Amino acid sequence: MSSYTPHIEGTHVFDTQMSNRGRALNKMLYSLKDPQNREQFSADEAAYCDKYLLTDEQKQAVLDRDWKKMTDIGASIFYVIKLAAIDKKSMQDLGGVFTGMTTEEFKAELKAGGRKFG
């Protein structure tokens, strides 16, 4: 039994390979669920990233708040949102970033039923 996964331009599949690539990044992002970790992160973001042995690429994506890059290099959106929350960003804010829209445009698109593919 084979499964077909259609490719939608600008997207990627979060599979085992991506999960392994983003392991350290995901661990760090997940740790931000705890208030004391958020405080440590906010006090010195670079040092906090180093504590989790992030690669230079991962660390730079976090420091730059390059949301798309984080997911491109293996971060789970479910963990990225923990960092976004520190910056008072919503899932709709990130949706706008990922689609090249403003938050307001993205919300309007959702209310209209979302984008249609193929």
C-alpha positions in Angstrom: 0.0 0.0 0.0 1.6 3.3 -1.1 0.6 6.7 0.1 0.7 9.7 -2.2 1.7 13.0 -0.6 1.1 15.9 -3.0 3.9 18.5 -3.1 2.6 22.0 -2.6 5.2 24.6 -3.6 6.8 26.3 -0.7 6.0 23.5 1.8 7.9 20.6 3.2 7.0 17.3 4.9 8.0 17.1 8.5 9.3 13.5 8.5 11.8 11.5 10.5 14.8 13.0 8.7 13.6 16.6 9.4 12.8 15.6 13.0 16.3 14.3 13.5 17.8 17.4 11.8 15.9 19.7 14.2 16.3 17.6 17.3 18.3 20.1 19.4 16.3 23.1 18.1 13.0 21.4 19.0 14.3 20.5 22.5 15.3 24.1 23.0 12.0 25.5 21.7 10.0 23.0 23.7 11.8 24.0 26.9 10.2 27.4 26.5 7.0 26.0 27.9 8.4 26.6 31.4 8.3 30.1 32.8 11.8 29.9 34.3 13.3 28.8 31.0 11.5 31.7 29.2 13.1 34.1 31.7 16.6 32.5 31.1 16.1 32.7 27.3 15.0 36.3 27.5 18.0 37.3 29.6 20.5 35.9 27.2 19.1 34.3 24.0 22.5 33.3 22.5 23.7 31.6 25.7 20.4 29.8 26.0 20.8 28.5 22.5 24.3 27.4 23.2 23.1 25.5 26.3 21.1 23.3 23.9 24.0 22.9 21.5 22.2 24.4 18.5 24.1 24.5 15.3 25.1 28.0 14.0 22.3 27.8 11.5 19.7 26.9 14.1 20.9 29.6 16.5 20.9 32.3 13.9 17.4 31.4 12.8 16.2 31.7 16.4 18.1 35.0 17.1 16.8 36.4 13.8 13.3 35.1 14.4 13.4 33.6 11.0 10.3 31.5 11.5 10.3 30.0 8.0 14.0 29.1 8.3 13.3 27.3 11.6 10.7 25.1 10.0 12.9 24.6 6.9 15.7 23.2 9.1 13.6 20.8 11.2 11.7 22.8 13.8 8.2 21.6 14.5 5.6 24.4 14.1 4.2 23.2 17.4 7.4 24.1 19.1 8.2 27.3 17.1 4.9 28.7 18.4 6.4 28.6 22.0 9.1 31.1 20.9 6.6 33.1 18.9 4.5 33.5 22.1 7.5 35.1 23.9 7.3 37.8 21.1 3.5 37.9 21.5 3.0 36.5 18.0 0.1 34.3 17.2 -0.3 31.3 14.9 -2.0 33.7 12.5 1.0 36.0 12.6 3.2 33.1 11.6 0.7 32.0 9.0 1.1 35.4 7.4 4.9 35.1 7.4 4.7 31.6 5.8 2.4 32.7 3.1 3.8 36.1 2.4 0.7 37.9 3.7 0.1 40.3 6.5 -1.6 38.9 9.6 -4.8 40.7 8.6 -4.7 39.3 5.0 -4.0 35.8 6.4 -7.0 36.0 8.8 -9.2 37.3 6.0 -8.2 34.4 3.9 -9.0 31.9 6.7 -12.4 33.5 7.1 -13.0 33.2 3.4 -12.3 29.5 3.5 -8.6 29.4 2.9 -6.6 29.0 -0.3 -7.6 26.4 -2.8 -4.9 24.1 -4.4 -5.1 22.3 -7.7 
